[in-house]
Structure formats: structure tokens, C-alpha cells
Amino acid sequence: RRRTESAQAVPTPMSVLGGQALETQRVYRIQDLQPLVPSVNVAYMHARQSSVPIRGLGNNPASAALEGSVGLYIDNVYLGRPGMAVFDLMDIEQLEVLRGPQGTLFGKNTTAGVINISTRAPSFTPERSIETSLGEDGYFQTKGTISGPLTEDLAGRFSAYRTRS
């Protein structure tokens, strides 16, 4: 219904994960959702051959010509292919998985459900963070976020990451 309300009052099966819960559970990618969200499966071979079925409803990841039946949205922007969401999730406020047809709210290609990702809003309180990860075979990743006031009435937020291996 696109309004703020209690999850208990929403007449559709849904799972909501807050940003802090995602960080605590070390969920950094869509593929990492499977153990946390019932009935979500992520089939990822590479960006062109991937699918995200909910309750077993999805499309064949071997066919690039078929559109997915699960709508993927980041800040209310539709991602046309599941492979477009195969990147590290960063600076996430919350992630919602709405099961069942969502055509009225989200439009086409949502016959199995929707994964709606909301990023954190800019704040007038200055914030900054940086995180570095090292791994095997030359893996190196740096993530950074900065947020704060730009003018008296305008705040901004910038997040970026770089991965090398």
C-alpha cells in the first residue's frame, strides 16, 4: 500500500530485515539472503544467467530472453534483470521481501513477489565510515560512506566500494 504501517497489519506475506540485522548476519549480497528469508532462492551462475525465485516461482536462468517474475527494486528503481542486483549491498536501511503478486503496487514482472531494498537517507549529523577487507589470492576490498549537511537545508550521502582480486 506504499505507506508506513505495522508489518502485522499488511495483508501480504512479507519478511523485513533491517540494515543492522543484515550487517550482523554478514549479508552483503542478494545471494546471502537464502538462509535468512524463507522461500527465497537465488540462482546465480553469472550476471546474465541468474534468477531469484520466491516460493519456487521464477524463470529459467538459462534463458536471457525471459524476464524474471520477481521484481527487484533499489530505492524504488526497478532492476530489469536479476543480474543487475549481483553486487555488494552497502549502506542499507532495510530489505523487504513481499511474497505473491505485487502488480498493483509495483507494476509488471512481480507475479512471484518483490525484493525491495532501501538505502539509508542522508543525515544532517555528520557520519563517516570506512572498512577494509583482505583475503586470499590478493583479494582486497575497501568500502566507504560519508554523510552530512551540504547547506542549511540540504544533506547528502555518498557510498562507494572497490574490490580487487
Secondary structure per residue as TSV (DSSP state, phi and psi in degrees):
chain	resnum	aa	ss	phi	psi
A	1	R	-	360.0	-2.9
A	2	R	-	56.4	46.6
A	3	R	S	-146.9	159.5
A	4	T	-	-74.0	122.7
A	5	E	-	-160.1	165.1
A	6	S	-	-66.3	139.7
A	7	A	G	-61.4	-26.7
A	8	Q	G	-68.3	-24.0
A	9	A	G	-93.0	-8.8
A	10	V	-	-78.3	127.9
A	11	P	S	-84.6	36.5
A	12	T	S	-141.6	144.5
A	13	P	-	-65.4	130.0
A	14	M	E	-149.4	157.1
A	15	S	E	-127.3	135.2
A	16	V	E	-126.6	128.4
A	17	L	E	-120.4	126.7
A	18	G	E	-78.3	161.9
A	19	G	H	-59.4	-39.3
A	20	Q	H	-65.1	-40.1
A	21	A	H	-64.5	-38.8
A	22	L	H	-63.9	-41.9
A	23	E	H	-67.5	-42.1
A	24	T	H	-62.5	-41.2
A	25	Q	T	-82.9	-0.2
A	26	R	T	60.2	44.2
A	27	V	-	-92.6	107.0
A	28	Y	-	-113.1	-10.9
A	29	R	S	-140.5	161.8
A	30	I	G	-58.4	-35.9
A	31	Q	G	-62.5	-24.1
A	32	D	G	-80.6	-4.4
A	33	L	G	-73.7	-25.1
A	34	Q	T	-50.4	-45.5
A	35	P	T	-71.9	-20.1
A	36	L	T	-96.1	-27.3
A	37	V	S	-117.0	115.1
A	38	P	T	-60.3	142.4
A	39	S	T	71.6	10.5
A	40	V	B	-105.2	130.9
A	41	N	-	-129.0	135.7
A	42	V	-	-117.5	117.1
A	43	A	E	-103.3	108.7
A	44	Y	E	-127.3	112.0
A	45	M	E	-97.9	-52.2
A	46	H	E	-158.7	178.1
A	47	A	T	-58.2	-31.9
A	48	R	T	-82.1	-25.6
A	49	Q	E	-118.5	82.8
A	50	S	E	-145.6	154.4
A	51	S	E	-150.3	156.4
A	52	V	-	-130.5	87.9
A	53	P	-	-82.2	146.0
A	54	I	B	-119.7	130.0
A	55	R	T	56.8	30.8
A	56	G	T	80.7	-3.4
A	57	L	B	-95.1	121.6
A	58	G	-	-165.4	-154.7
A	59	N	-	-128.4	171.7
A	60	N	-	-77.0	115.9
A	61	P	T	-67.6	-12.5
A	62	A	T	-80.1	-9.3
A	63	S	-	-113.0	110.2
A	64	A	T	-73.5	-11.7
A	65	A	T	-81.9	-17.7
A	66	L	S	-91.0	136.0
A	67	E	-	-84.3	149.1
A	68	G	-	-70.3	156.0
A	69	S	S	-97.8	2.4
A	70	V	E	-111.9	122.5
A	71	G	E	-80.8	130.2
A	72	L	E	-108.9	125.2
A	73	Y	E	-129.4	136.1
A	74	I	E	-121.9	118.2
A	75	D	T	50.4	45.0
A	76	N	T	65.0	21.0
A	77	V	E	-107.6	122.1
A	78	Y	E	-72.4	133.9
A	79	L	E	-102.0	118.7
A	80	G	S	-65.9	-26.5
A	81	R	S	-132.8	144.7
A	82	P	G	-58.2	-31.1
A	83	G	G	-63.4	-18.8
A	84	M	G	-72.1	-15.5
A	85	A	G	-102.3	10.2
A	86	V	-	-92.0	77.7
A	87	F	S	-152.9	169.4
A	88	D	-	-68.8	130.4
A	89	L	-	-78.9	133.1
A	90	M	-	-146.1	141.7
A	91	D	S	61.2	46.4
A	92	I	E	-92.6	131.1
A	93	E	E	-81.9	-49.8
A	94	Q	E	-161.4	159.1
A	95	L	E	-128.3	127.9
A	96	E	E	-116.8	137.0
A	97	V	E	-118.1	113.3
A	98	L	E	-105.0	119.9
A	99	R	E	-90.6	151.2
A	100	G	S	88.5	170.8
A	101	P	-	-58.9	132.1
A	102	Q	-	-125.1	26.3
A	103	G	H	-58.2	-33.7
A	104	T	H	-66.8	-41.4
A	105	L	H	-84.6	-43.4
A	106	F	H	-112.2	-6.0
A	107	G	-	91.2	-157.6
A	108	K	S	-66.2	166.6
A	109	N	S	61.1	35.3
A	110	T	-	-130.6	36.9
A	111	T	S	-69.6	-28.1
A	112	A	S	-96.8	-20.8
A	113	G	E	146.4	-170.3
A	114	V	E	-138.9	140.4
A	115	I	E	-112.1	113.6
A	116	N	E	-113.1	116.2
A	117	I	E	-108.4	126.9
A	118	S	E	-114.7	127.7
A	119	T	E	-88.1	164.4
A	120	R	-	-68.0	143.7
A	121	A	-	-82.5	154.9
A	122	P	-	-62.0	152.8
A	123	S	-	-128.9	153.7
A	124	F	S	-81.6	-14.0
A	125	T	S	-84.9	122.3
A	126	P	-	-59.0	133.4
A	127	E	E	-136.4	147.7
A	128	R	E	-157.7	148.1
A	129	S	E	-151.8	153.0
A	130	I	E	-144.5	141.6
A	131	E	E	-140.0	135.3
A	132	T	E	-125.9	137.0
A	133	S	E	-127.1	138.5
A	134	L	E	-120.3	147.9
A	135	G	-	-149.1	-167.8
A	136	E	G	-73.6	159.5
A	137	D	G	56.3	36.5
A	138	G	G	78.8	15.0
A	139	Y	-	-66.5	131.1
A	140	F	E	-147.7	127.4
A	141	Q	E	-136.6	137.4
A	142	T	E	-127.6	132.2
A	143	K	E	-123.2	141.6
A	144	G	E	-146.9	148.2
A	145	T	E	-140.2	140.0
A	146	I	E	-139.4	138.2
A	147	S	E	-145.7	148.5
A	148	G	E	166.7	-177.8
A	149	P	E	-73.4	138.8
A	150	L	S	-99.1	-40.1
A	151	T	S	-139.0	-172.6
A	152	E	S	-63.5	-30.9
A	153	D	S	-113.3	3.6
A	154	L	-	-135.4	129.4
A	155	A	E	-118.2	156.6
A	156	G	E	-136.9	160.6
A	157	R	E	-142.1	134.5
A	158	F	E	-132.5	127.7
A	159	S	E	-131.0	140.5
A	160	A	E	-152.8	156.6
A	161	Y	E	-146.9	158.4
A	162	R	E	-139.9	135.0
A	163	T	E	-125.0	133.3
A	164	R	E	-128.0	144.4
A	165	S	-	-146.5	360.0
